Amino acid sequence: MSYDDKIFRELEARNRESTKRGREKFVRGAETIRNNNAANPEDFRGTDIVPDEQIDKDIKKAQQLDQKFGKPSFIASALELVVNQGIDSGFFFSPAKHGDMIESINTSKYDDYINRVDTAATIHCANGSELTFAIDLYSGDDPKKAMQKIARSSNIEESNLFAGFTEIRYYEDSKGKRRVRNIPRYCIGVDKEGILSAVDTIGGTGNLFQTTSMAEIKFKMLYEMSQQNELYTSYMYEYADNFEEQAENDTDFKQACDTMQDLDNIYLRELEEAKKSLGPEYSKLSIEEIAEQFMKQDSTFETIVEATKNLMEDKDSQEQEKEPQRARQSGKRILEALKRLVPPKSTAA
């Protein structure tokens, strides 16, 4: 080995060690931020939101699941912090341009485990309305797991929620404490390389929101949410024999449909904004063409998009589903179809 090669390898080793320390520091910071900001069921005692006896049961259940699953992975903690920063900074959404305001929350351990929500956000619209949505994060490439995460939005079978919707029992933001029900929940994610690139930018004290990796994460997240919003909206139409009559007589149904429509408009608007931040090479491509390119580069993004498409195709297939998705259970019937539906990864369309 030449002297130059030796120096190069030594510098490479130092760089790897520096990167490792930076990432470890980041994840410790991410865990601290989450623990400090997460909704705390103890703060809901003495309110009429959740009975104290139920709070005791929920805390105990969360502690049991904590012991079972242990600490979240580095990638999971990093992705959660990146998403929360992207929302609160106005980078993922641009509410200020439209007179709105958005803020995210970290959920309690109970809502994380039971209602399958890692983070959530509320858009406080200029017209006085509020749009709340929930997010479940994923960083793998297992088709079956992705489909399960999309289809099953709560672990409470008797929750009486619309398919694709969940609840957050302990929700607290600047507007105060409350319990929110029947809010759309989206499974989003990007591959590990994209997350690590964003983390390394923060570790190097760079501007996270001026990086290519963050612009791509923004586009992918919005695209995943838009696609799943379309899937859940189709379930709403199938839930009702007469859509207009159902919307007139069922307040929950009407509110859920209105929320989906309003969010759909926002996602499409923000996708166009996201496209502009990707660079000139994407300017002449359509949203779908950009998504197809990213699917070739990002296995997690590909897995989530394909899982959503498969669920849509399964819903439309009378051969695989004998009756429409009318139950309010959180994708219960959809999960039954998973056993018959999931294709091998190599043959995914």
Phi, psi and omega in degrees: 000129181286165179300317181298319179296320180296316179297317181299314181294325178294317178295322179296318179295318178297320180295318178297318180294320178296318179296318180299315180296321180297319180291321178295320178296320180298313184291327175296319178295321180297317179295320179296315179299316181295315181297324180285329186259347184295144176301136183246115180306329180301329181289349182264001178293144178079005176257172176263016182278309178225128179300146182302322180297322179291323178299317178302315180295319182293319179296317180297317180297317180296321179295320178297318180289329176298317179294326181288316187262338179073196183288148175293156180292164177303314183298318181297316180295318181295316181297320180297317180293318179299317180295315180298318179295321180296325179285307186294331181283347184084009182284313180290324176235159181235063185296327184300328180296338185243015178078014180259175177220141181230144175213142180258163174227155167265131184281163174291162178300326180298310181291331176296308184285314189273315182261005170059045181234121176274318180211163180211166180210154175235130173265115177270103188283155181298333181277004178097349179279163179232136178239111181251135176222157183242154182229134172244125187267147181215140181226022179254193178218034178268113184302317183294317180295320179298318179295321178296319181293325179285315188284325184254105188262000176204149177267006177259105185297327183267021186289344177058047180251152174293150179302129182091354181252157178220188173227159172236114186287326183240093182242126179216124174221201184295342180272357177110189182270144176192170174245128182246138182232157178053055174248141180295143182232131185241139173266116181233157178180162174223168183287167185298324182297319178296319179294314181297324178297318178293319179297316181295330176295316178295317180299330179268013180057029176278172177275106185304322188273009174245015182263152177297320182299321181288325177296321179291319177300318179300312181298312183298316181299313181294323179293316178300316181294320179296316180295316180290329176298320177296319178299311182293326177296321179295327176295322180297320180293324180283338181295327185258133173292319177233104188301311183297319180293319179297316181295329181284326187258345183241105183299317180298318181297313181297317180296319180296317180294318179297319179298315181298318181294315180296318180292323179300317178299320180292316181298317180294320178298315183287332176296321177296322177294318180297321179302321181295329183276355183280337180122162185298333182293344180258356189298327183266001180267151175280168177303316181294321180294322177295316180300318179297321178296315181294329179296329179287337184258339190231106185292327179291313178301315179300316183297316181293317180296315180294323179297319179296316179297319180296321178294323178294317180294321179295321180297324184277350184267114179286341179286325183268337181232112189287337179217158183297160178282084183257343181291144176279352179304147189288078177071022185302313180288330179297320181297327178298327181285342182301322183298331183264346194257316194300118179275161173299149183303321185290340183254008181298138182288000000 
